[in-house]
Amino acid sequence: MDLLFSMFPISTTESGYRTVAVSLGTPPREFNLWLDTGSDPTWVLSESCIESCSISDANRTAYLPTESSTHNDTGDTLHVDYLGGAVAGTVFTDALSIASTSTGVSTRVLLAAFSTWAWLDADGMLGLAFPRIEEPIHASLLESLFHPEILEAHEFAIYAGQDLTPNNGVIQFGGHSAEYNSTDVTYFNIQRHTNDNNAIIYWTTYINRVDFNLNTNGSMHSNTVSVEDFAVWDTGSSHITVPETYIEDIYSSIGMNYTFIKEGGRPLCEDLRKLDFNMTLILPEGTIAVHPPDLIVPGYTEAQYCWPMFEPSSSGRWIVGMGLIRNFYTVWDLGGWDIRSDELQPRLGFAELKAEYHP
C-alpha cells in the first residue's frame, strides 16, 4: 500500500456545513460527511433513519449493509450526545477511503438508526477528535487511518475554503503543505483532562488571557480578559462560544453592547465592518491574532445581518468554531501513532493564510 499524503476537497452544503467525500464498502459507495474535530465517532445514516428520523429533506445516501461484501456487524451499540443533536445505532466495520482513493482501511463506523440532527444536510459525520480511552465501544477514524503503514505523517491539515460554489477548501491527510499559508505554522500543545483520567479527548488548548485594543474615534482603549481556562477547537461548531462570565466584558472590549445581542438584536454587517479593534489570544506557547473581518459572518436570518461575534456557552466552555478556524491554515498533529499512549503530546498549528485564500 502506498503511503498517503494527499489533499481532498472540502465541499459546503446549502446549509453551510463543510463536508468531505468518503467511500465506504465494497463496491465503494460515496458519502458526504460533515467534518468535525469536536467529536470522535464517524457515522452514516441507515435507510430506516432517512425514511423516519426527524431530519432535513435534503437528498441523503443511506449505508446499506447488504450491498457491501466487506461489511461486518460488531454487535456493539453506541449512543452519542452532542451539543446540537444526538445519534444512536449499531457499530460495524467496513472498508473506508477518502475521496475515492485506492486506500481502503477497515474502519469502525456507527450506523445511525436514530438522529436528531434536523438541519444537517449531509450523510453523516467524520469525527476527528480523540476516542475516550475508558470507553471500549467507539467508531474512531483516528485509530483506523492514522498508522505509519498508511500515512506519511500522523497529522492532517485544513484549509476551510472561501464558501464558494463549489468550495475551494481542502483537507490533507498525512502531512501539510506551504501552498495556503503566508507564515510558518505556530504550534500549541493539546491539553489532557485531569478530571477525566488525564485523557486527551478534544483538540483543547489552554488560554491564559485575551488582549483587546479598541480604536474609538481616534482614542485607543486597551483591556485584558483573564481566562486561565481551556478552549476546544471544533470545526463542527459554527461560532465562538464563551462562558457567560466573560461575554459582556468581551463585547465591551470590541465596542459593542452585549445587552443588545442578549435581547435578540441582530447586528448589521455594515456596522460590524466599522469596528476597529485587535484581539489577541495569549496561550502558553504563543499568540493568535484575530481581526474584525475574521469574525464577520453574514446571513443571520437575512443577508444584511451578521451572526453575533461571540455567543454564550451553555456548557461553560470556550468553544472555537469554524467561524474563526476558517481564517487560518491549521495543522492537527496527533503527536504520535499510538493515540492511546500516556506519552502522546498532540499539537494544533496555526498559520496566516495567503491573501488570495482568505475568506
N, C-alpha and C positions, 0 to 999 in steps of 0.2 A: 504494500500500500504506500503510495506517495505521501510524504508529509505535506500537510496543508498549510499554506499561508495565502489566503485569497480574500478578496473583498466581494461582498454580496450586497445587492440593492436593498435599501430600506424604503418601502412604499408608505404612502399616507392614505388612510381610508377617508371616506367622505366626512366622518365624524372627527377626524384628526388623529386617530390612533396610528402610531408608526409600527409597521409590520414587516416581517421577514418571511420569505417563501421557504418552506421546509417540505422536503419529500419524505413520505412515510409509507413503509410497507413494500411488498414485493408482489406484483409490479408496483413501482412507486406512484403515489398519489400526492399532489401538491396541496399544502395547507398554508394559508397566510396567518401567521401567529404574531400576536402583539408582543413587542419587545419589552421585557420587564425585568429590570435589575433589582426590583424590590421584593421579589418572591422567588422561591426555588422550583416549584413544580412546573413541568411542561404538560399542558393538557390540550385535548381536542374534544370536539363535541360529538356525542353519539347521535345516531339517526333519530332515536326517540326524543332526545332533548331538542333537536332542531324542530321537531314537529310539535312538541308540547311545552317546552320551557318558555318562561316569560322573557323572551329576548327580541331584539330588533328584527325587522322584516328584511334585512339585508340578505343577499344570497350567501348561504353558508355551505361549506363542504363537510360532510359527515365522514368520520372514520368508520369503515365497515370491516370488522374483524374477519368475516368470512371471505373477503376479497384479497387477503394478504396471506401468502404461503409462509411468511416468516413471523406471523403473529403468534404470541404466546401469552396466555392469561396467567398472571402470577397468583391469582386468588386473593390478593390484597385489596382492601378498600381504603379510600382516602377522602377526607373532608377538609377543605381549605377555606378559611375565612380571610377575606381581605377588607381593607377599609371601605372599598366601593362595591363589594359583592361577595358571593360565595359560590363554590363549585363542589361537587361530590360525585364519586363514581368508583370504578374499579381500575386497578393498575395493570398494565400489560407491557410487554416488551416487543419491539419491532425494529426493523432497520430504518434508521433516520439519517438523512443527509441534508445539508444546507443548500438551497437554491439548485437542486438537481445535479449536484456534483456526484462524482463516482464513489465518493467515500460514504458508504453506508455503515452506520455504527449501531449495534444493538443498544437500545435506549429504553429506560423505563418511562412510560407516559401514562398520564391519567386520562381515562375515557370518561368524560363528564356526562352523566345521565341527568344531572341537576345543575342548573346555573341560574344565578340572579343578575348576571351582567346584562341588564336590559338594553344598554346603548352601545355595547361593544360590537361593532360591525366587522368582526374578524372571526376566524375559525377556531380560535383558542389563544393560548398564551405560551410564549417561550420564556421560561423562568431562568434567570441568570444570577440569582442570589445563591448563597451557600446553604446546603441542606443542614437541618438540625441534627447534630450528632446523636442525641439521645432518642431520636425518633427512627425506629427501624424501617418504617414504611415511607418511601419517598418516590419522587419522579424527577430526578435531578439530571439536567443535561451536563452540568459541570463534571459529574462523576463518570459520564459515559464518553464525552467528546474530548475532554482535556487529558490526553495521555501522550507521552513522548513518541509513541508509535504512530500517532495520528497527526499531531500538530507540531510545528517548528518551535513554538514558544507557548508557555502557559498564560496567555493573555488574549484579550480581544479588545478592539478599538472601535469607537463610534464617532462618525460624523453624521449628525441627525438630518442634515439637508436644509433646504430653504422653503419647504412646503410648496414646492412646485408640482405641476401636473404634467408628466409624472415627477415624483420627488427625486432629488439627486443625492439623497443620503446613502451611506454605505456602512456596513459593519464588517470588520476584518477579524477573522479568527486565526490565531497562531502567530500574531505579531502586530506591528503597526508601521506606518509609513510616514514620510515627511511631505506627502502631497498636499495636505489640507492645512497644516499649521505653519504659522509665521514665526513662532518662538519654540524654544526647546520645551519638552514636557517636564513639568514640575510634579513630583510625586508626593502623595500624602498617605501616611500609614492608616490602614484599616484597623479599627479597634475591636477588641474582644469584649463580650458582655460578661462582666464579672458576676452579675446576679443570675446568669444563665449558664452555669458550669464553665465559665470562661470561654464560651464558644464564639466563633465567628459566624454570624448569621446574615447580616445585611452588609452592604457596602457603606460602612459607617465610619466617618472621620470625627475627630474632636475639634470643636471650635472654641478658641479662647474668648474672642470678642469680635464685635463688628464695629468698624470705624466709619463715620459718616462725615463728609464735608458738603455743606449746602450753601449755594450762592443765591441769595435773595436780593435782587436789585443792586448787585454790586457789593453787598455785605456778606461776608463769609461767616458761617456758623459751623462749629465742629461738635460732634457728640460721639460718645462711645457707649455701646450697649454691651455690657458684660454678659457673656453666655456661659462659659465653662460647662459645656454640655456636648452631647453627641448629635450629629446630623446624619440622616440616611439619604443617600443619593439614589434616587429612584426614577428610572425612565418610565415606569408605569404610572407615575403621578404627573399631573399637568403643571402644578403651580408650586410656589414656595409656601409651605405652611410652617408657622412658628407658634410656640406656646403663647397663650393669651397674656401671660405675664409681660412679654416683650413687645407685643404688637403695636400698642398705642405709642410707645416711645420710638419704635422704628418708623412708623408713618410720620410722626412729628419730625424725625431726623431727615426725611426726604421732602418736607414741605407740604405734607398732606394731612388731612383731618380724618382720623380713623372712625370717628363717630358717624361721618357721612357714609363710609363704607359699611359700618356695622348696621346702620339703619336701612340698608338696601340701596344706597346710592350707586349709580353707575358712572364711573369716571369717563369723561370724553377723551378719546385718544389724542385729540389736538391739545388738550390741557396737559396730559402726561408728557407730551413731547416738549413742552415748555419748561419742564422741571430741569434744574441744573444742579446735579449732585454727583458725588462719587461715593461708592460704598465698597469697603474692603473687608473681606473675611480674613481674620487673623487665625491661622492654625499653627500648631507647634512646629510644623516643618516649613512653613512659608505662608504666602498670601494669595488670595484670589480676588482680583479686581472686578467689580461689577459696575456697569454704567447704565443710565436710564434706558437707552434703546434695548438693552438686554432684557428688560422686564416689561416691555410694551407688547402686549398680545391682543390684537383686535378680535372682535366677534363676540363680545359679552352681550348676548341677546340680539344686538344689532351691530352692523359693521362699524358705526361711528363710535361705539363704546368699547372700552378695553377692559380686560379682566383685571380685578384688583391685583396689585403687585405682590401682596402678601395676604395670606388667609390664616385665620386662627386654627390651631391644631386641636382636634378633638382628642387625640391620643396624648397630648402634652409633649410630643416630639417635634424636633426640627426635621422636616422632610423637604428635600430639594428636588423638584421635579424637572421634567423635560423643558419647561418654560425657560429655565436658566441653563440646563445642561446643553441644550441645542446651540448655545453661543460659544461653545468650546469644542475642540477636538479632545476626546477623552480616551484614556488607555486604562483598562481594567485588568490589572496584573494579579493573578491568583497567588503569586509568591512561591509557587512550587507545584509539583504534580500531585502530591498527596494532600488533598484539601481537608482531610480529617486529622492531619498531623498537628500536634501541640506546638511544633516549631514553626508552623506556617506564619508568614508575615505578608499578607496581601497589601497591595498599594493601588491607589487611584490617582491617575495622572491627568493633568490639565495643560493644554496649550492654547494660545490665542489662534484664532482662525485667520487665514489669509483673507484680504478684503473681498476677493471675488467669491468666497464661500460663506461669508457671513449672512445670517438670515436677514 
